């Protein structure tokens, strides 16, 4: 049964409560660092400008159409005859973005055709983040010998890993790592003191979160607290490391690095978007961590399993998803660039992709190094009908030529396939660094997965340390280049990396970290400690952390007794109701249409390698916990479970004089607390909760689930452009509503609706219809954007209609456009049709259509509908009722910081 959150506020007075929520939730948006923004420009933005703009707008070519140059920062910002091309932080005010989106019929650049959507989004993000641009008027690339001036031997991260000398103050310390911290704190003159250990219950909760991503039950917490063995903590660590949930937890961490998704990204209409076999890579990663497959072996399999397990006898070909689950760009050069990036940043912590157009501005990575790896990746292709759909095979191995300034049509010197300059030493023969075995991927894997490589171990142990401790040793987890300072306590990183190189065991590394006093400290923060070490770089205290999205959703399933413990399998759509009882690591990840709730809770972008997730605090997170059906359903199940537990207990004590009404209420409160927070309530909490349960139940009309207002189907469109029929779609797959006969081809082949748009069928009988139904009498205000992205075909007819009246219509071709606001009255049950039909030519008729509806009822009801965030597949609409008092209590605990935060 799905219930709605019921508060005893009249509709017009409810707004103060919402304002209160928005005000008390602090906004602290996660920001990218200056170095990350610069790397983004070098690896993503500069290649776009070079490829599509320099020919007509650069000093090098002697062209400045419209008196505009784009090859320096100042030229872009000063602009040409129309004004500034780029206004940092203001994408809507930037002429560059207006030109590439083709919003202005008189300003469409580049003239040969509109950029791809992902390319436009790169420019939009760059401008939003401040349009960082290092290019100066005297040339946009470093001198040829500039990179050579950086001696790798001068940078700490390029030096061979060595175990540091023994700490000076090891006495009384639990481990070498603790002793290194003690040494450092003694050298400070600010008197920073370490925190005492966290209380046992907090420590159990922390361990379960970090090693499994799930909360412990009251019984599990009590079992640890009642265990008097001196090795109780160590035994708990070993048990959690041996659980299958460990692989699910650490597997998801690695999927962030690998930019995992289940779809290829943007593709042309009619082409399969599902990335075949993607879940097999996810399952391989989980199994590898559960088996404690040595990390050096994980690297070799992920880069070159076709050479090591060609027939997939051991199931390792699926590991090649590390390379192949990335976005499949329409331009193959961009797909190769994506694979170079995930290897170099993900495994080595080097931003090699920044050398695509010129020598790296800071690190000793010349452009020839980029094209050396380009040659490796270009010499590989997906193997058709292979033992694994993720498998690469060698294909016509050859060296590539450098693309001068990143332009594919301007070829320079040959770049032999070889390893990176920064990690080579002059004394070694040249052939030692060649990558010539087949495509070179196996040789590349061997150069990365070796104890002689100074970066691999350091980069990986820093990632693991960050996941467990919360504060990284190196604050740029995927950039260990010359801009990256040495850790504040360098001995920690060195000792961890040197020890990790002994056997490459991930579980032993994790065990070593969680056994330290550093990990077990309290997270209490005093004003003095906060002033002395605000970022906790000295690890004198534990870092307070909020649950990530996966752990939060999984915790809701656990405490509401709704989680099914099944490891592996096909991805599941989490947008359905009731929510699938699978762990969130098994969610279907559509990189083109990532659900809004994922973004709200800082889920890793599947478009590119994610070094470290940001952690933001925004009002939408609180609103999700207040109103989302998944949370409300969990509250209902918690209350039901607690009530049954009390009834069962009361039945066992009948005749003993126990079980009076007051006792039952007390036990119900205790049961709800123990189920959600794995502890009993305090006396104050108990009194408050009992008083709350005595309050009269509010009588309030529940608001409809926003998904219930939408239907997805197709219609016949008459000459007046209104719908003459409506037939709902009955088939939903991979984020698309379709006709069940779509697979047979014919007229239903392309007909579909997705979260962001769709594709009509041929003729006026197969117009897509995204229908919204008014929940009450009132007024509607509609606003949004629409786009026909292809430069082919004759466009589509897009109409907003109701009954026999057209509210708004346009013929849209080869461009985007905003629309609205459109205002009109509706009566309860009135359908508003958002129709798209072809214009006599079905070629290239994919469209995007974002719809925002603001509804205000005649009796004060307010509903905001959004076509993207409300979109879902099939779901069960149960009877909707306000939550009862016990359910509201459970809901309040699910929204508490104690549940949402680890400490």
N, C-alpha and C positions, 0 to 999 in steps of 0.2 A: 504494500500500500504506500503510495507516495503522498506525503502530507506537505502542506505549505506552512511556512513560519507565520504564526499568528500573534501579533502584539495588540494590546488593547488601546490603540491610538486611533482616533477618528482620522479619516484620510487626510484632511487638511492639516492636522496637527502632527502627522507622521513625519513631515518634512524636517522638523527640528531634530528628530532622532537621527535621520540620515546625515544632516549637517554635523551633528555631534560626532558621529562615526568618522566622517571625512576629516574632521579637525583633529581628532585624537590620534589618528593613524599618521605617523610622521612620514614625510616623503623624502626618501634618500636614494635617488636613482643611481644605479650602478653605472659608472662612467668608464670609458676606455682611457687608458693612459696615453700620454703624448707620444710615446714610442709606438704604441699599437696603432694610433691614428696615422703616424708617419708610415709605418709598414703597410697599412691599408692603402695609402696613396700610392706607394711604390709598386705594390703587387697587383692592385686592382684598377686604380684610377689612371695612373700614367699610361699603362698599355692601351686603355680605351682612347685617351686623347691622342696618343701617337697614331693609333691605327685608323681612327675615324675623323680626326680634326686637323692634324698637322699639315696635310697636303694643301689645304686652302688657308691656313691660319698660323703660319710659323715663320720665323726668321730664316730657318734653314732652307725652306722652299722659296722664299722671297714673295710669298703670297699673304695678303691680309684682307680678305674679303670683308666688306663692311667695316674696314679699318679696325678689325679685331684680330689680335694675336692670342693664342692659347698656350704658348710654350714657356711662359713664366707666370709666377704668382701675380705680380703687379699688373701684367697685361690682362689677365682674366678679370681681376677685380676692378680695373679701370674701364675695361670694356671697349666697345667701338662706337659706332654712330648711334646705336640704340641705348647705350648706357652700360652699366656694369653687367658682365656676363655671370659673375658669381658674387653673391652676398653671403658671407659666412654665417651659418646658423639659420639662414632664411631660404629654404629651397623654393618656396612659393614666389619669392621675390627675385629669383635668379633666372636670368634669361636663358642661360645654358640649359637648365632643366626644362623650361618651357619649349625650347627649340627641339630637344631630343624626344619629348613626349608628343610632339605634333599637335599640341593644344591650340596653337595659333596657325591658321591656314596660311599666313604670310611669313611664318618663321618656322621652317621645318628643316632640321639638320640632324644627321648628314643628308645631303640631297639624294644619295643613292638608295636610301631606305631607312625606315625607323629602326632604332636599336632594339635589341631583345629586351624583354621585361627585366631580366636579372641585371642587365647592363645599366638600364635606367635606374634600378634600385641601388646599384653601386654608387652612382653619381648622387642620388638623393641622400643616401646615408652619409657620404663624404661631406656634402654641404651642411647637413644637419649637425654633424660633429665638428663644425668649425672650418671646413675646407682647408685642412692642413696641407701646405704645399711648400716644399723646400727649394723650389726652382728659382734661381736668380737670373737677372737679365744677361749675364755674361756666359750663359750656357746652361743647359739643363742636365748635363751629365758630368760626373767627375772626370778629371783628366785620366788618361789611360793608365798612368802609373800610380794613381791615388790609392787604389786598393793595396798595391804592393807595399806601400809605406806602413801599413799596419802589420806588425810582426806578431804572428800567432803566439810566439813564445812569451810575449809581454802580457797576455791576457790570462787570468787565472783559470778560466773554464777550458782553455785549449791545452792546458798542461796535464800530464799524465796523472791519473788518480793514485794517490799514495795514502796509506793509513797514517794518520797524524800521530805525533808523539803522545805518550801516555799523559793523561791529565795530572796536574800537580796536586789537586785536592780530591783524590779518589776515596779517601776514608769516609765512611758514613754515607756514601752515595750508592744507590741501587744499581747503577750501570755506568759504563763509560760515558754514555750520552749525558746522563745527569751530572757527571763530574765535569764535563766540558762546560755545561751551563753554570755550574758552581764557580769554576775558574773565571768565567767571564763576569759574573756578578761581583766577584771579589775585586775585580779590576776597576769597577765603576766607583764613582765617588758620590753617587746620589742616594746610596743606602737602599736600593731596590731589594726587597725581600721576596722570597718565594712564598706562594700560598700553601696552606696545609692541604692534605689530601681531601678530595671530595668525599661526601658521606657515601656509605656503601650502596644505598639505593640509587643515588644519582649515578654512581659509577657503573652499576649494572645497566641502567637505562642508556648510558653513553656507549657502552660496549655493544649492546644489541643494535643500536642505531648505526654505529660505524662499521660493524662486521656483517650485519644482516640487513640493515635498513628497515627493520621491523621493531615495534615496541615489545618489551617483555610483559608477560601477564603478571597478575598479582602472585600467582603460585610460583612463577619463576623467580620473581624478586624475593619472595619469602624463602625459597629453597636456598638461595645464596646467603641471605642474612642469617639463616639458621645453621649454615655449614661452618663448623668450628675448625675445620682442617686448615693448617697453615698455608697449604697450596690451593685453597679454594678458588682464588682469583685466576691462578694459572690454569687450573682445570677448566674453568668457565671459558677462558680465552681459547683453549684447545678445542673445546666442544663446539664453539661458534665457528671457528676456522674450518672445522670438519663438516659443518652443515651445508646442505646444497644452497641455502640462502646466501652464503658468502659469495659464491660465484655470481649470483644474480646482482648482488650489491656492487662488487668490484667490476663485474662485467659492464654494468651501466656506466661506471666512471670511464672505462676505456672506450665505450661507444661515443662518448663526447669527443674524445681525441680523434676517433675514426670518422666523424661526421655522418653517423649512421642514419639511414632513412629507408623507407620501404617503397619509395617512388623515385623516378628518375629526375623529377623537377619539371620545368616547363617543356612541353612537347607540342607538336602540331596535332590538330584534331584527327581522331581516328587511330592514332598510334598508342600502343600500350604504355600506360604510365607506371604500372606496377613493376617494380624492380625484381625480376625473377630470382627467387632464392635468397633474398636479403635476410630473412629470418634465420637462414642456415648459418650465416656469419655470426649473427647475434648468439645463436645457440653454441657455436664453436667457441666463442669468447668466454661464455659462461662456463662451459665444460673445461676449458683450459685453466681458468682460475680455480675451479673446484679440484681439478687433478693436480694443481700446482705444477703445471707444465713450466719448465724453466723459461724465463723471459727471453733468453737469447734464442731458444727454439721457437718461441712465439713469433719473434721477429722474422726468423728465416721462413717459417711457414706463411706468414702474412705477405711476404714479398715474393717468395719463390717456391711455393708448394708444388707447382707444376714440375719442378725439377726434383723434389724430394719425395713426393707421394703422387706420382703422375696418374695412377689408376684409382686414387682415392681409397686405397685399401685401409688406411688408418683414419680416413675422414678429414684429412687436413687441407684438401683443396678448398673447402669452404672458408678457410682462413684468408684466402685472397680477396675476400670482400673488403679487407682493409683498403685495398686499392680501388675496388670496383663498385662499392656501394655509394660512392660520391655522386654528385650531380652529373648527369650526362648532358653536357652543353651541346648546343647545336653546332658550335665551332669546336672541332676536335682539339685545336691548340689550347683552348680553355680547359678542356677535360684533362689534358696532359699537365697543364699548369696546376690544376687542382690536385693531381696525384703527386707531383713534385712537392707541393706545399704540405700535404699530409705526412709524407715521409720525412721531410726536412724539419718541419716544426714539431711534428708529433713524436718523432724518435730521437732527433738530434738537438732540438731547441735552436735551430738556425732558420732565419727568414730568407731562404734561398730564392723564393719567388720574387723578392725585391730586386733581383739581378736580371729580370726578364728583359728590361729595356736598356740597362746600362750597368756598369759595375756597381756593386753594393756601396751605398753612400758611407757606411760606417765599418762594416765587417770585411774581412779579407775573402770576399766571394766575388770573383770577376764574372762577367757575363758568360764567359766561356764555360764556367762551372755549371751555370744554369742549363746551357745547351748540351753539356755533357750528359746531364741527367735527362734532359729532353730526349736525347737520342736513345737512352735506355727505355724510357716509357713509350716512345714512338715505335720501338722495335717489338712491342707487345700488343696483343689484341685478344679480345674475348674469344674463347674457343666455342664454336657452335657444336651443339650436341655432345659436349664433353661430360665427364662424370659429375661435374658441378657447374651450375649456371654462373657461378662467380669466378670461374677459372680463367686465368690469362694463359696464353701460350706465346712463345717466341715467333715473330713474324718478320722475315726479311731484315735481320739485324744489320744496322748500319749506323754510322755516325751522322750527326746533323750539322748543318751550318748555322752559325749565329744569325739571328734576325736583327739586323742593325736597327737600333732604337725600337726594337720589338715589332718591327713591321715585317710580316711574313713575305712580302714581295721584294724585300731589300736584303739579300743574303750576303753574308760576310764569310769569314774564315771557317774552316771545319773545326768542330769542337769534338775531339776524341772522347769516347765514353771512358771516363775515369772518375776517381773519387775526388772529394772536395780539396781545394788548395789549402784551406785552413787546417786540415787534419793530416797533411802530408809533411814529411820532413825531408830536407835536401839530401840527406845521407842515403836514403832508400832509393833503389833503382826504379825507373819510371814504370816498368812493367808490373811492379808490385801494386800499383794503384789503378791499373787498367781494369775496366769492367767489360770484358770481352767474351765471357762464357755465354753463348747464345745472345739474348737481349742484353745481358749484363745484370739482370735483377738478382741472381744468386750471388754474384760477386759483390754487389752492393749490399746485400743482406749480411754477407760475411764481414764486410768492412764496418758495418754498424754494430753487429752482434759480437763484439770482441772486447776483451778486457783492455786491449790496447787503445780502444776509442775512449777519449777522455770525457765525451759528452753523454753517451748513451746511459750509463749508470747514474750520473749526476741528475740528468733530466728526469729519469723514471723515479728515483727515490724521492726527489723533490715533489713529484706529483702525489706519491703515496703519503708522504709526510703531510702535505696540505690537506688531503682528504681526512686524515686522522686527527691532526692537531688544529687545523682551521687557519693557521697562519703559515704561509710558505717560508721556506728558507731563502729561496730566490723568488722575488716578487713578480718576475716575468717568466712563468713556467715554460713557455714555448719560445723564449728568446734568451739564449745564454751568450749572445754576441757581446761585442766590446762595450756596448752601452749598459750591460747588465753588471751592477756592482757585486762584489763578493758578499756572501752572507755576513750578517753581523757576528755570528759565531761560526766561522768557516769550518771548524773541526767537526761540527755535526754532520754537514753534508759530506765531507771527505770520508769520515769514518763509516757512515752509512753506505756510501758508494763502494768503498774498498771492500767492506764486508759483503755487500750484495754481489760483487763480482766473484766471490768464492764459489757460489753455486747457482746464482740467478733465481733463487727461490723467493717468490712473492709472499707466500705465507710466512716464511721465516722472517722476512723483512717486516711484515705487518706485526707479527708476534713481538719482535724486538722493540718496536716503537710503543705498542700498547702496554708493555711491561715496565716502561719507564715511569719514574715519578713525574716527569714532564707531562705525560698523558693523563696521569691520575690526579692532577691538582684540581683544587676548587676553582670555579670561574668567578668567584667574588672579586669585585674590582673596587679598590679604595681610591679616593681622590689623589693620594700621593702616588700610588702606582700608575694611575692613568696619566698623571703629569710626567712621570719619569719615563714611561714606555707606553705611549698611547696606542701603538700598533701591535703591542705584545711581541716584539721581535726578539726579546730576551727569554720568552717562555717562562716567566715567573708565575703565570697563572694560566688556566685553561681559557680558551676562546669560546665565548658564548655563541652558539650557532642555532639558526632556525632550520627546521626540517626542509629539505629540498622537496620539489613537487612529488617525485616518486615515493619518497618515504612518507609524506603527508597523506597522500591518497591510500597507500598501502596500510598505514596505521588506521585510517578510517575503516578499511575492510577488516583488519584484524580485530579491533575492539568491538565491531558490530557482528563478529562471527560470520563474516561473509567471504573470507578469502579461501580460494581453492589452491592448494599447494601442488601445482603441476609445473614441472620445469620444462621449458622449451615449447616449441610448437608454432603454428601460424600466428601472425599478429592479429590482435583483436581491436575493434573500433570501440574506444572508450566513451564515445558520445551517446551511446544508446542508454535507455532506461528500462529496467534497472541496470546500473553500471555492471559490466562484466566482472565476475569474481576472480579475475586474474591480476597478478602483480603488474605494476605500471611499466616495468621493463619490457613487457610483451605488447605494449600499445602499438597500434598501427601508426607509423610516423609518415605523414604526407608532407614532404618538404615544400610543396607548392601551396598547401592549404593547412598549415599547422594550426590546430585549434587554439582559440584565443586564451583558454585557461592555461595552456602550456606556456604561452608567452608571458601571461600575468605573473606566473610563478618562476620566471627566469630559466625555463628549460633551455638546454643547449641548442643553438641554431644548427639544424641539419644541413645548412648550405655550405658550411666550411668548418674546418678544424676549430674546436673550442679549447683554448688554453686553460681557462678557468671560468666557471659560471659567475656572473654578477649576482649580487643579492640585493634586490630592491625592496622597499616597503612602500606600497601604493594602495590607495583606497579600494581598488578592485579586488585585492586579496581578501580584505575584510568582508566585502559584499559577497564574494564567492562563499566564504564560510557561513555567512548569514542565510543565503538564499538558494544555493545550488541544490538540486534534487539529490545528488549523491550524498551531501552532508546531512540533509534533512532525513533521508532514508536511513542513514547510519544512526542518527539520533533515535529514530523510531525503533530500530532493531536493538539498540543498546537498552532502551527502556523496556522493551518486550522481554529481552533476555533477563534483565534484572528482576522484573516482576515474576517471571517464571521461577527464577532461583529462590525468591522469597517465598513463593507459594509452595515450592517443593520442600523448603526448610520448615515452613509452618506445618505442612502435612506430617512431617516426621516428629513434630513436638506436640501434636494434638493430645489433649488429656493431661498435659503436664502443667497447664496454667499459663504457658507462654503463648505468644502469637496474638496478643491484643491488637486493636487498631493502631494505637500509638506505637507499639513495638514494630508492627508491619511497616509503617511509614519510615521509621528509623532504619530498619533493615533495607528498605528499598533505596534510601539515600546512600547507605553504605555500599550496597551492591552496584549502584551507578558509578560511584567514585572508584571503587575497586576495578570495575570493568574498563573505565576510560583512562584513569590515571594510575592504576596498579597500586593504590594505597587507600587507606581509610581516611575519611574526612576528619579534620580537627573538630574540637568541640564548637568553635565559632562557626565553622563551615556547616556543621550539622544543624545547629540552631537556625542559621540563615536559610538553609535548604528546606527544613521542615516548615518554616514560616512561609516560604515561597509556595510549597505544595498546598498550603491551606488557602491561598488566594483563589477567588472565584475565577472560573474559566472565562476568557474573553469570548465575546460573540462578534466575529468579524468575517466578512465575506473574503475568502481567499482569492488572491490574484491567480490567473491562469498560468500554467507553465508556458514560457514564451515559445517553446517548440510546438505547442498545441495550436498556435495561431497560423502556422504555415502548412501548406500542402504543396506537393511537387508532382507535376504531371504535364500533359500536353493538351492542346485545344485546336479546334478549327476556328480560324479567324475570318470574319465576314468582311464585306467590302467597307463597312464602317469601322474596321480595325478592332472591333470588340470580340470577345470570346463567345462562340455559339455553342460550345460544348466544353466539358472538362473531364479528362480521363486520368486518374492518378497513376503514377508509376508504381509498379509492384516489385521491381527488382532493384536492390541496392548492393553495390559491390565496390570496394576500393574507393570509397568517398564519392560515388556517382549514383544518382537515381537514373534508371534506364528502363526501356521497354524489355520485357523478358525475351523477346525475339531478336535482341540486338546482335547476338553472336551469329545469327544466321545470315547476316548481311542485309542487303535490300534496303528498304526505306527507313528502317529503324536503326541502322548501323551507327550513325553518328548522333542520334537524338539522345540528349542527356542534360542533366542539371547537376552542378557541383556546388561546393561551398562558395566559390567566387564567381561562377558564371555558368557556361554550358555551351551547347551547340544545338541548333534547331534541326528538324528533319526537312525533307524537300516539300515545297508547296505550302499553301495556307492551311492544310489539314493537320500539319505536324509542327505547330508553333509550340515552343516550350512555354510553360506557364508556372511561375512561382507565385502561388495564390496565398494572400493574407486575408484573414477573416476578422472583422471587428468584434471585440469581446463585449461591447456595450454601445449604447447610443453616445455619440460625442463627436469630437473633431479630430482629424488627422492632419499631420504635417509630414510630407515626404521630401527627403533630400538625399543626394548620393552622387555617384560617379558611374560612368559606363564607358566601355571601350571595345572597339573592333581592332585588335592588335595587328592583324596581318596586313601586309602591303599588297596582298593578292585579293582576288574576288571583288564583288561589287557591294559588299557590306550587308547589313541586316536591318530589318525594321524592328524598332523597339517601342512598345506601347504600354502605357499605364491606363487601365480602363476599369470601369465598374458597371456591371449590368449592361446597359446599352449606351453608355456615355464614355467618351474618351477624355481622360484627365490630362494626358500629355503624350506626345509621340514624336519620334524623330527617325530619319533614315541615317544610320551611322556607318561610315566607311573609313577604314584606315587611320583612325585616330581615337583618342579618348575625349570625353567631354563631361563636365559636371551638369547636374540638372537640379531644379528646385530652388527654393522651397515651393511645393505644391500643396495647397491647403483645401480641405473640403470636409463636409459633414458626412457621417456614416450612421447607420442604425445597427443595432446588435445583429450579428450574423451576416452582415453584408460583405460580399467578397470583393477584394481588390486584386485585379489580375495584372501581373507583370509579364508581358508577352514578348517573345522574340521569334521572328519568322525570317525565312530567307527572302531574297528579292529576285527570285527566279533563277538564281545560280547558287548551288550549295557549296561551291568551292571556297575554302578558307573562311568559314562562318563561325569559328569559335569566338566567343564574346565574354567579357567581364561585366558584371553588373552588381554594384554595391548599393544596398537599399537600407536607409535608416528611416524608421517610422516613429514619430512621436504622437502618442494617442492621449487625449485628455477627455475623460468621460464626463457626462453631464452631472454626475454625482461626486466628482472629485477624483475618480480613478485616474491614475497616471501610469502608462506603460510605454517603455521604449523597446522597440523591436529592431533587431539588426540581422540582416540576411546572412551574414557570415557567422556571427557568434551564436545565433539561434539554430543554424543548420545542423541536422542530425540524420542518422539513418533510422531504421525502425525502432520504436520504443514503446513501452507499455504505459499507457496513461491510466493510472489507477484513480481511485476515488480520492479527491483532494480535500483534506480537512486540516484545520489548524492543529498544530501540535498540542498534545495534552501537557499538563504540568510536569509530569515525570519526563516526557520527551523533551520539553523545553529545558529542564535541568541538564539532561544529557547533552543537549545542543550547546548550552552555555559552557560546559566543560570541554566539549570538542573545539570551541572557539577560544579557549583559554591559552595564555602563553605557555602554561605548563605542558599542554598537549602539543602545541605547535613548535615549541623550542626544545632543543635537546637537553639543555641545562636550565 
